[in-house]
Amino acid sequence: MKFVTHVSVGPLLCAMSAIICAIPTLLLPADSPNAPKTALLAVGAVVFAAGVIRVRRETLSRREASAERDDENGS
């Protein structure tokens, strides 16, 4: 019996983006310059977009793999 372990990277990237977007609010003072805050939000948005793309690709590859297994089993 084979045990398949698969770690989904997409949801982890989405969670990381939430942390990145929260850093300016949690760590920087309210009267700090806006440039670092904007940069962190932009990085968080890019990481979130990468996470969403990863989730979509992982879902698609799982569907293709299950379709191939069904074809091999004659279903």
PDB file of N, CA, C and O in Angstrom:
ATOM      1  N   MET A   1       0.848  -1.174   0.000  1.00  0.00           N
ATOM      2  CA  MET A   1       0.000   0.000   0.000  1.00  0.00           C
ATOM      3  C   MET A   1       0.896   1.240   0.000  1.00  0.00           C
ATOM      4  O   MET A   1       1.815   1.361   0.809  1.00  0.00           O
ATOM      5  N   LYS A   2       0.611   2.139  -0.906  1.00  0.00           N
ATOM      6  CA  LYS A   2       1.374   3.384  -0.983  1.00  0.00           C
ATOM      7  C   LYS A   2       0.631   4.490  -0.254  1.00  0.00           C
ATOM      8  O   LYS A   2      -0.583   4.648  -0.390  1.00  0.00           O
ATOM      9  N   PHE A   3       1.379   5.238   0.511  1.00  0.00           N
ATOM     10  CA  PHE A   3       0.826   6.410   1.161  1.00  0.00           C
ATOM     11  C   PHE A   3       1.323   7.633   0.409  1.00  0.00           C
ATOM     12  O   PHE A   3       2.526   7.881   0.330  1.00  0.00           O
ATOM     13  N   VAL A   4       0.404   8.380  -0.130  1.00  0.00           N
ATOM     14  CA  VAL A   4       0.758   9.571  -0.894  1.00  0.00           C
ATOM     15  C   VAL A   4       0.665  10.772   0.037  1.00  0.00           C
ATOM     16  O   VAL A   4      -0.390  11.061   0.601  1.00  0.00           O
ATOM     17  N   THR A   5       1.766  11.450   0.182  1.00  0.00           N
ATOM     18  CA  THR A   5       1.761  12.674   0.976  1.00  0.00           C
ATOM     19  C   THR A   5       1.975  13.841   0.031  1.00  0.00           C
ATOM     20  O   THR A   5       2.920  13.859  -0.758  1.00  0.00           O
ATOM     21  N   HIS A   6       1.099  14.796   0.124  1.00  0.00           N
ATOM     22  CA  HIS A   6       1.159  15.957  -0.763  1.00  0.00           C
ATOM     23  C   HIS A   6       0.981  17.209   0.086  1.00  0.00           C
ATOM     24  O   HIS A   6      -0.023  17.369   0.780  1.00  0.00           O
ATOM     25  N   VAL A   7       1.951  18.074   0.021  1.00  0.00           N
ATOM     26  CA  VAL A   7       1.874  19.335   0.741  1.00  0.00           C
ATOM     27  C   VAL A   7       1.417  20.401  -0.239  1.00  0.00           C
ATOM     28  O   VAL A   7       2.068  20.642  -1.256  1.00  0.00           O
ATOM     29  N   SER A   8       0.315  21.028   0.064  1.00  0.00           N
ATOM     30  CA  SER A   8      -0.192  22.097  -0.788  1.00  0.00           C
ATOM     31  C   SER A   8       0.536  23.394  -0.454  1.00  0.00           C
ATOM     32  O   SER A   8       0.481  23.879   0.676  1.00  0.00           O
ATOM     33  N   VAL A   9       1.205  23.935  -1.438  1.00  0.00           N
ATOM     34  CA  VAL A   9       1.993  25.144  -1.244  1.00  0.00           C
ATOM     35  C   VAL A   9       1.119  26.391  -1.384  1.00  0.00           C
ATOM     36  O   VAL A   9       1.399  27.415  -0.760  1.00  0.00           O
ATOM     37  N   GLY A  10       0.073  26.314  -2.191  1.00  0.00           N
ATOM     38  CA  GLY A  10      -0.784  27.467  -2.442  1.00  0.00           C
ATOM     39  C   GLY A  10      -1.395  28.068  -1.189  1.00  0.00           C
ATOM     40  O   GLY A  10      -1.275  29.275  -0.978  1.00  0.00           O
ATOM     41  N   PRO A  11      -2.049  27.267  -0.344  1.00  0.00           N
ATOM     42  CA  PRO A  11      -2.608  27.840   0.882  1.00  0.00           C
ATOM     43  C   PRO A  11      -1.541  28.411   1.822  1.00  0.00           C
ATOM     44  O   PRO A  11      -1.787  29.386   2.532  1.00  0.00           O
ATOM     45  N   LEU A  12      -0.365  27.798   1.820  1.00  0.00           N
ATOM     46  CA  LEU A  12       0.720  28.339   2.647  1.00  0.00           C
ATOM     47  C   LEU A  12       1.158  29.718   2.148  1.00  0.00           C
ATOM     48  O   LEU A  12       1.424  30.617   2.945  1.00  0.00           O
ATOM     49  N   LEU A  13       1.230  29.875   0.830  1.00  0.00           N
ATOM     50  CA  LEU A  13       1.581  31.184   0.273  1.00  0.00           C
ATOM     51  C   LEU A  13       0.518  32.230   0.602  1.00  0.00           C
ATOM     52  O   LEU A  13       0.846  33.380   0.894  1.00  0.00           O
ATOM     53  N   CYS A  14      -0.746  31.835   0.555  1.00  0.00           N
ATOM     54  CA  CYS A  14      -1.822  32.772   0.884  1.00  0.00           C
ATOM     55  C   CYS A  14      -1.748  33.191   2.354  1.00  0.00           C
ATOM     56  O   CYS A  14      -1.975  34.356   2.680  1.00  0.00           O
ATOM     57  N   ALA A  15      -1.434  32.256   3.229  1.00  0.00           N
ATOM     58  CA  ALA A  15      -1.287  32.593   4.651  1.00  0.00           C
ATOM     59  C   ALA A  15      -0.073  33.495   4.871  1.00  0.00           C
ATOM     60  O   ALA A  15      -0.122  34.424   5.677  1.00  0.00           O
ATOM     61  N   MET A  16       1.012  33.218   4.150  1.00  0.00           N
ATOM     62  CA  MET A  16       2.190  34.084   4.258  1.00  0.00           C
ATOM     63  C   MET A  16       1.873  35.497   3.801  1.00  0.00           C
ATOM     64  O   MET A  16       2.373  36.462   4.380  1.00  0.00           O
ATOM     65  N   SER A  17       1.051  35.630   2.772  1.00  0.00           N
ATOM     66  CA  SER A  17       0.712  36.972   2.292  1.00  0.00           C
ATOM     67  C   SER A  17      -0.078  37.743   3.346  1.00  0.00           C
ATOM     68  O   SER A  17       0.087  38.955   3.478  1.00  0.00           O
ATOM     69  N   ALA A  18      -0.930  37.055   4.093  1.00  0.00           N
ATOM     70  CA  ALA A  18      -1.673  37.727   5.162  1.00  0.00           C
ATOM     71  C   ALA A  18      -0.724  38.228   6.239  1.00  0.00           C
ATOM     72  O   ALA A  18      -0.899  39.324   6.771  1.00  0.00           O
ATOM     73  N   ILE A  19       0.276  37.426   6.555  1.00  0.00           N
ATOM     74  CA  ILE A  19       1.265  37.846   7.559  1.00  0.00           C
ATOM     75  C   ILE A  19       2.069  39.035   7.047  1.00  0.00           C
ATOM     76  O   ILE A  19       2.312  39.992   7.783  1.00  0.00           O
ATOM     77  N   ILE A  20       2.481  38.969   5.781  1.00  0.00           N
ATOM     78  CA  ILE A  20       3.259  40.073   5.198  1.00  0.00           C
ATOM     79  C   ILE A  20       2.447  41.364   5.203  1.00  0.00           C
ATOM     80  O   ILE A  20       2.985  42.435   5.483  1.00  0.00           O
ATOM     81  N   CYS A  21       1.159  41.266   4.894  1.00  0.00           N
ATOM     82  CA  CYS A  21       0.319  42.464   4.877  1.00  0.00           C
ATOM     83  C   CYS A  21       0.044  42.995   6.279  1.00  0.00           C
ATOM     84  O   CYS A  21      -0.236  44.182   6.444  1.00  0.00           O
ATOM     85  N   ALA A  22       0.121  42.140   7.283  1.00  0.00           N
ATOM     86  CA  ALA A  22      -0.124  42.580   8.661  1.00  0.00           C
ATOM     87  C   ALA A  22       1.109  43.198   9.314  1.00  0.00           C
ATOM     88  O   ALA A  22       0.984  43.916  10.306  1.00  0.00           O
ATOM     89  N   ILE A  23       2.280  42.935   8.782  1.00  0.00           N
ATOM     90  CA  ILE A  23       3.513  43.435   9.390  1.00  0.00           C
ATOM     91  C   ILE A  23       3.517  44.956   9.546  1.00  0.00           C
ATOM     92  O   ILE A  23       3.883  45.437  10.618  1.00  0.00           O
ATOM     93  N   PRO A  24       3.127  45.748   8.525  1.00  0.00           N
ATOM     94  CA  PRO A  24       3.167  47.202   8.723  1.00  0.00           C
ATOM     95  C   PRO A  24       2.285  47.668   9.880  1.00  0.00           C
ATOM     96  O   PRO A  24       2.658  48.577  10.622  1.00  0.00           O
ATOM     97  N   THR A  25       1.127  47.052  10.030  1.00  0.00           N
ATOM     98  CA  THR A  25       0.211  47.466  11.088  1.00  0.00           C
ATOM     99  C   THR A  25       0.735  47.064  12.461  1.00  0.00           C
ATOM    100  O   THR A  25       0.593  47.807  13.432  1.00  0.00           O
ATOM    101  N   LEU A  26       1.337  45.890  12.532  1.00  0.00           N
ATOM    102  CA  LEU A  26       1.750  45.363  13.828  1.00  0.00           C
ATOM    103  C   LEU A  26       3.102  45.893  14.301  1.00  0.00           C
ATOM    104  O   LEU A  26       3.300  46.088  15.501  1.00  0.00           O
ATOM    105  N   LEU A  27       4.023  46.127  13.386  1.00  0.00           N
ATOM    106  CA  LEU A  27       5.381  46.454  13.801  1.00  0.00           C
ATOM    107  C   LEU A  27       5.808  47.896  13.588  1.00  0.00           C
ATOM    108  O   LEU A  27       6.633  48.416  14.340  1.00  0.00           O
ATOM    109  N   LEU A  28       5.262  48.542  12.583  1.00  0.00           N
ATOM    110  CA  LEU A  28       5.698  49.912  12.290  1.00  0.00           C
ATOM    111  C   LEU A  28       4.827  50.920  13.050  1.00  0.00           C
ATOM    112  O   LEU A  28       3.627  50.704  13.217  1.00  0.00           O
ATOM    113  N   PRO A  29       5.428  52.009  13.506  1.00  0.00           N
ATOM    114  CA  PRO A  29       4.635  53.027  14.189  1.00  0.00           C
ATOM    115  C   PRO A  29       3.655  53.710  13.223  1.00  0.00           C
ATOM    116  O   PRO A  29       3.850  53.693  12.008  1.00  0.00           O
ATOM    117  N   ALA A  30       2.631  54.291  13.772  1.00  0.00           N
ATOM    118  CA  ALA A  30       1.579  54.902  12.960  1.00  0.00           C
ATOM    119  C   ALA A  30       2.097  56.092  12.148  1.00  0.00           C
ATOM    120  O   ALA A  30       1.601  56.355  11.052  1.00  0.00           O
ATOM    121  N   ASP A  31       3.077  56.801  12.673  1.00  0.00           N
ATOM    122  CA  ASP A  31       3.566  57.993  11.973  1.00  0.00           C
ATOM    123  C   ASP A  31       4.803  57.702  11.119  1.00  0.00           C
ATOM    124  O   ASP A  31       5.531  58.625  10.752  1.00  0.00           O
ATOM    125  N   SER A  32       5.044  56.438  10.803  1.00  0.00           N
ATOM    126  CA  SER A  32       6.199  56.084   9.973  1.00  0.00           C
ATOM    127  C   SER A  32       5.906  56.416   8.510  1.00  0.00           C
ATOM    128  O   SER A  32       4.746  56.580   8.131  1.00  0.00           O
ATOM    129  N   PRO A  33       6.953  56.516   7.688  1.00  0.00           N
ATOM    130  CA  PRO A  33       6.751  56.827   6.267  1.00  0.00           C
ATOM    131  C   PRO A  33       5.898  55.763   5.570  1.00  0.00           C
ATOM    132  O   PRO A  33       5.868  54.602   5.979  1.00  0.00           O
ATOM    133  N   ASN A  34       5.221  56.179   4.530  1.00  0.00           N
ATOM    134  CA  ASN A  34       4.323  55.270   3.815  1.00  0.00           C
ATOM    135  C   ASN A  34       5.027  54.325   2.854  1.00  0.00           C
ATOM    136  O   ASN A  34       4.469  53.287   2.501  1.00  0.00           O
ATOM    137  N   ALA A  35       6.233  54.656   2.423  1.00  0.00           N
ATOM    138  CA  ALA A  35       6.926  53.830   1.429  1.00  0.00           C
ATOM    139  C   ALA A  35       7.152  52.394   1.911  1.00  0.00           C
ATOM    140  O   ALA A  35       6.862  51.468   1.154  1.00  0.00           O
ATOM    141  N   PRO A  36       7.654  52.160   3.125  1.00  0.00           N
ATOM    142  CA  PRO A  36       7.834  50.765   3.553  1.00  0.00           C
ATOM    143  C   PRO A  36       6.508  50.016   3.681  1.00  0.00           C
ATOM    144  O   PRO A  36       6.430  48.826   3.377  1.00  0.00           O
ATOM    145  N   LYS A  37       5.472  50.714   4.131  1.00  0.00           N
ATOM    146  CA  LYS A  37       4.165  50.085   4.263  1.00  0.00           C
ATOM    147  C   LYS A  37       3.633  49.669   2.896  1.00  0.00           C
ATOM    148  O   LYS A  37       3.119  48.564   2.729  1.00  0.00           O
ATOM    149  N   THR A  38       3.762  50.561   1.927  1.00  0.00           N
ATOM    150  CA  THR A  38       3.287  50.273   0.576  1.00  0.00           C
ATOM    151  C   THR A  38       4.084  49.133  -0.050  1.00  0.00           C
ATOM    152  O   THR A  38       3.523  48.279  -0.737  1.00  0.00           O
ATOM    153  N   ALA A  39       5.388  49.123   0.190  1.00  0.00           N
ATOM    154  CA  ALA A  39       6.225  48.056  -0.360  1.00  0.00           C
ATOM    155  C   ALA A  39       5.828  46.696   0.210  1.00  0.00           C
ATOM    156  O   ALA A  39       5.740  45.716  -0.530  1.00  0.00           O
ATOM    157  N   LEU A  40       5.592  46.630   1.501  1.00  0.00           N
ATOM    158  CA  LEU A  40       5.186  45.364   2.110  1.00  0.00           C
ATOM    159  C   LEU A  40       3.815  44.913   1.607  1.00  0.00           C
ATOM    160  O   LEU A  40       3.594  43.722   1.391  1.00  0.00           O
ATOM    161  N   LEU A  41       2.908  45.851   1.422  1.00  0.00           N
ATOM    162  CA  LEU A  41       1.594  45.491   0.882  1.00  0.00           C
ATOM    163  C   LEU A  41       1.706  44.993  -0.554  1.00  0.00           C
ATOM    164  O   LEU A  41       0.996  44.067  -0.947  1.00  0.00           O
ATOM    165  N   ALA A  42       2.589  45.597  -1.337  1.00  0.00           N
ATOM    166  CA  ALA A  42       2.787  45.144  -2.719  1.00  0.00           C
ATOM    167  C   ALA A  42       3.387  43.737  -2.748  1.00  0.00           C
ATOM    168  O   ALA A  42       2.976  42.898  -3.549  1.00  0.00           O
ATOM    169  N   VAL A  43       4.351  43.489  -1.881  1.00  0.00           N
ATOM    170  CA  VAL A  43       4.945  42.151  -1.801  1.00  0.00           C
ATOM    171  C   VAL A  43       3.890  41.144  -1.364  1.00  0.00           C
ATOM    172  O   VAL A  43       3.820  40.043  -1.911  1.00  0.00           O
ATOM    173  N   GLY A  44       3.069  41.510  -0.385  1.00  0.00           N
ATOM    174  CA  GLY A  44       2.001  40.626   0.071  1.00  0.00           C
ATOM    175  C   GLY A  44       1.007  40.314  -1.037  1.00  0.00           C
ATOM    176  O   GLY A  44       0.525  39.186  -1.144  1.00  0.00           O
ATOM    177  N   ALA A  45       0.700  41.305  -1.859  1.00  0.00           N
ATOM    178  CA  ALA A  45      -0.231  41.090  -2.970  1.00  0.00           C
ATOM    179  C   ALA A  45       0.359  40.138  -4.001  1.00  0.00           C
ATOM    180  O   ALA A  45      -0.355  39.293  -4.542  1.00  0.00           O
ATOM    181  N   VAL A  46       1.643  40.264  -4.277  1.00  0.00           N
ATOM    182  CA  VAL A  46       2.297  39.374  -5.242  1.00  0.00           C
ATOM    183  C   VAL A  46       2.345  37.942  -4.701  1.00  0.00           C
ATOM    184  O   VAL A  46       2.103  36.989  -5.443  1.00  0.00           O
ATOM    185  N   VAL A  47       2.654  37.792  -3.419  1.00  0.00           N
ATOM    186  CA  VAL A  47       2.692  36.464  -2.810  1.00  0.00           C
ATOM    187  C   VAL A  47       1.291  35.843  -2.812  1.00  0.00           C
ATOM    188  O   VAL A  47       1.145  34.641  -3.034  1.00  0.00           O
ATOM    189  N   PHE A  48       0.266  36.659  -2.565  1.00  0.00           N
ATOM    190  CA  PHE A  48      -1.105  36.151  -2.588  1.00  0.00           C
ATOM    191  C   PHE A  48      -1.484  35.679  -3.994  1.00  0.00           C
ATOM    192  O   PHE A  48      -2.094  34.623  -4.162  1.00  0.00           O
ATOM    193  N   ALA A  49      -1.115  36.472  -4.994  1.00  0.00           N
ATOM    194  CA  ALA A  49      -1.414  36.082  -6.381  1.00  0.00           C
ATOM    195  C   ALA A  49      -0.698  34.775  -6.741  1.00  0.00           C
ATOM    196  O   ALA A  49      -1.271  33.914  -7.407  1.00  0.00           O
ATOM    197  N   ALA A  50       0.545  34.634  -6.301  1.00  0.00           N
ATOM    198  CA  ALA A  50       1.275  33.390  -6.558  1.00  0.00           C
ATOM    199  C   ALA A  50       0.595  32.214  -5.848  1.00  0.00           C
ATOM    200  O   ALA A  50       0.539  31.112  -6.394  1.00  0.00           O
ATOM    201  N   GLY A  51       0.082  32.440  -4.646  1.00  0.00           N
ATOM    202  CA  GLY A  51      -0.627  31.391  -3.923  1.00  0.00           C
ATOM    203  C   GLY A  51      -1.897  30.962  -4.626  1.00  0.00           C
ATOM    204  O   GLY A  51      -2.196  29.770  -4.702  1.00  0.00           O
ATOM    205  N   VAL A  52      -2.645  31.925  -5.142  1.00  0.00           N
ATOM    206  CA  VAL A  52      -3.884  31.602  -5.860  1.00  0.00           C
ATOM    207  C   VAL A  52      -3.573  30.814  -7.124  1.00  0.00           C
ATOM    208  O   VAL A  52      -4.268  29.849  -7.441  1.00  0.00           O
ATOM    209  N   ILE A  53      -2.537  31.217  -7.847  1.00  0.00           N
ATOM    210  CA  ILE A  53      -2.146  30.494  -9.061  1.00  0.00           C
ATOM    211  C   ILE A  53      -1.721  29.074  -8.706  1.00  0.00           C
ATOM    212  O   ILE A  53      -2.057  28.127  -9.417  1.00  0.00           O
ATOM    213  N   ARG A  54      -0.980  28.925  -7.607  1.00  0.00           N
ATOM    214  CA  ARG A  54      -0.551  27.589  -7.178  1.00  0.00           C
ATOM    215  C   ARG A  54      -1.734  26.706  -6.822  1.00  0.00           C
ATOM    216  O   ARG A  54      -1.756  25.526  -7.173  1.00  0.00           O
ATOM    217  N   VAL A  55      -2.724  27.269  -6.124  1.00  0.00           N
ATOM    218  CA  VAL A  55      -3.910  26.491  -5.757  1.00  0.00           C
ATOM    219  C   VAL A  55      -4.624  26.018  -7.013  1.00  0.00           C
ATOM    220  O   VAL A  55      -5.050  24.865  -7.085  1.00  0.00           O
ATOM    221  N   ARG A  56      -4.760  26.886  -7.995  1.00  0.00           N
ATOM    222  CA  ARG A  56      -5.458  26.514  -9.231  1.00  0.00           C
ATOM    223  C   ARG A  56      -4.697  25.418  -9.973  1.00  0.00           C
ATOM    224  O   ARG A  56      -5.308  24.479 -10.483  1.00  0.00           O
ATOM    225  N   ARG A  57      -3.374  25.528 -10.037  1.00  0.00           N
ATOM    226  CA  ARG A  57      -2.579  24.517 -10.741  1.00  0.00           C
ATOM    227  C   ARG A  57      -2.613  23.184 -10.007  1.00  0.00           C
ATOM    228  O   ARG A  57      -2.710  22.133 -10.640  1.00  0.00           O
ATOM    229  N   GLU A  58      -2.534  23.215  -8.669  1.00  0.00           N
ATOM    230  CA  GLU A  58      -2.568  21.973  -7.906  1.00  0.00           C
ATOM    231  C   GLU A  58      -3.910  21.274  -8.077  1.00  0.00           C
ATOM    232  O   GLU A  58      -3.955  20.049  -8.196  1.00  0.00           O
ATOM    233  N   THR A  59      -4.992  22.025  -8.092  1.00  0.00           N
ATOM    234  CA  THR A  59      -6.311  21.441  -8.289  1.00  0.00           C
ATOM    235  C   THR A  59      -6.416  20.820  -9.677  1.00  0.00           C
ATOM    236  O   THR A  59      -6.953  19.723  -9.834  1.00  0.00           O
ATOM    237  N   LEU A  60      -5.904  21.522 -10.676  1.00  0.00           N
ATOM    238  CA  LEU A  60      -5.945  21.016 -12.043  1.00  0.00           C
ATOM    239  C   LEU A  60      -5.113  19.747 -12.181  1.00  0.00           C
ATOM    240  O   LEU A  60      -5.549  18.792 -12.823  1.00  0.00           O
ATOM    241  N   SER A  61      -3.922  19.724 -11.587  1.00  0.00           N
ATOM    242  CA  SER A  61      -3.072  18.537 -11.708  1.00  0.00           C
ATOM    243  C   SER A  61      -3.683  17.351 -10.975  1.00  0.00           C
ATOM    244  O   SER A  61      -3.536  16.212 -11.417  1.00  0.00           O
ATOM    245  N   ARG A  62      -4.364  17.600  -9.866  1.00  0.00           N
ATOM    246  CA  ARG A  62      -5.030  16.499  -9.163  1.00  0.00           C
ATOM    247  C   ARG A  62      -6.173  15.929  -9.997  1.00  0.00           C
ATOM    248  O   ARG A  62      -6.373  14.715 -10.034  1.00  0.00           O
ATOM    249  N   ARG A  63      -6.918  16.802 -10.663  1.00  0.00           N
ATOM    250  CA  ARG A  63      -8.012  16.331 -11.524  1.00  0.00           C
ATOM    251  C   ARG A  63      -7.470  15.495 -12.676  1.00  0.00           C
ATOM    252  O   ARG A  63      -8.033  14.453 -13.013  1.00  0.00           O
ATOM    253  N   GLU A  64      -6.365  15.958 -13.285  1.00  0.00           N
ATOM    254  CA  GLU A  64      -5.768  15.214 -14.387  1.00  0.00           C
ATOM    255  C   GLU A  64      -5.250  13.864 -13.910  1.00  0.00           C
ATOM    256  O   GLU A  64      -5.406  12.860 -14.606  1.00  0.00           O
ATOM    257  N   ALA A  65      -4.634  13.830 -12.730  1.00  0.00           N
ATOM    258  CA  ALA A  65      -4.111  12.578 -12.198  1.00  0.00           C
ATOM    259  C   ALA A  65      -5.237  11.596 -11.897  1.00  0.00           C
ATOM    260  O   ALA A  65      -5.098  10.401 -12.157  1.00  0.00           O
ATOM    261  N   SER A  66      -6.342  12.080 -11.356  1.00  0.00           N
ATOM    262  CA  SER A  66      -7.457  11.180 -11.062  1.00  0.00           C
ATOM    263  C   SER A  66      -8.107  10.681 -12.359  1.00  0.00           C
ATOM    264  O   SER A  66      -8.572   9.543 -12.422  1.00  0.00           O
ATOM    265  N   ALA A  67      -8.139  11.531 -13.389  1.00  0.00           N
ATOM    266  CA  ALA A  67      -8.690  11.108 -14.673  1.00  0.00           C
ATOM    267  C   ALA A  67      -7.798  10.034 -15.306  1.00  0.00           C
ATOM    268  O   ALA A  67      -8.301   9.087 -15.910  1.00  0.00           O
ATOM    269  N   GLU A  68      -6.481  10.179 -15.169  1.00  0.00           N
ATOM    270  CA  GLU A  68      -5.568   9.170 -15.702  1.00  0.00           C
ATOM    271  C   GLU A  68      -5.739   7.848 -14.959  1.00  0.00           C
ATOM    272  O   GLU A  68      -5.733   6.783 -15.575  1.00  0.00           O
ATOM    273  N   ARG A  69      -5.893   7.916 -13.632  1.00  0.00           N
ATOM    274  CA  ARG A  69      -6.102   6.691 -12.856  1.00  0.00           C
ATOM    275  C   ARG A  69      -7.403   6.004 -13.268  1.00  0.00           C
ATOM    276  O   ARG A  69      -7.464   4.778 -13.362  1.00  0.00           O
ATOM    277  N   ASP A  70      -8.433   6.798 -13.511  1.00  0.00           N
ATOM    278  CA  ASP A  70      -9.701   6.207 -13.945  1.00  0.00           C
ATOM    279  C   ASP A  70      -9.552   5.519 -15.314  1.00  0.00           C
ATOM    280  O   ASP A  70     -10.120   4.453 -15.553  1.00  0.00           O
ATOM    281  N   ASP A  71      -8.778   6.153 -16.199  1.00  0.00           N
ATOM    282  CA  ASP A  71      -8.555   5.561 -17.514  1.00  0.00           C
ATOM    283  C   ASP A  71      -7.770   4.254 -17.411  1.00  0.00           C
ATOM    284  O   ASP A  71      -8.046   3.301 -18.139  1.00  0.00           O
ATOM    285  N   GLU A  72      -6.790   4.214 -16.504  1.00  0.00           N
ATOM    286  CA  GLU A  72      -5.988   3.007 -16.329  1.00  0.00           C
ATOM    287  C   GLU A  72      -6.813   1.876 -15.736  1.00  0.00           C
ATOM    288  O   GLU A  72      -6.602   0.710 -16.070  1.00  0.00           O
ATOM    289  N   ASN A  73      -7.746   2.212 -14.863  1.00  0.00           N
ATOM    290  CA  ASN A  73      -8.569   1.194 -14.214  1.00  0.00           C
ATOM    291  C   ASN A  73      -9.737   0.759 -15.092  1.00  0.00           C
ATOM    292  O   ASN A  73     -10.447  -0.185 -14.746  1.00  0.00           O
ATOM    293  N   GLY A  74      -9.943   1.418 -16.201  1.00  0.00           N
ATOM    294  CA  GLY A  74     -11.002   1.040 -17.114  1.00  0.00           C
ATOM    295  C   GLY A  74     -12.366   1.581 -16.739  1.00  0.00           C
ATOM    296  O   GLY A  74     -13.388   1.081 -17.210  1.00  0.00           O
ATOM    297  N   SER A  75     -12.388   2.591 -15.902  1.00  0.00           N
ATOM    298  CA  SER A  75     -13.679   3.188 -15.492  1.00  0.00           C
ATOM    299  C   SER A  75     -14.110   4.237 -16.465  1.00  0.00           C
ATOM    300  O   SER A  75     -15.165   4.846 -16.289  1.00  0.00           O
TER     301      SER A  75
END
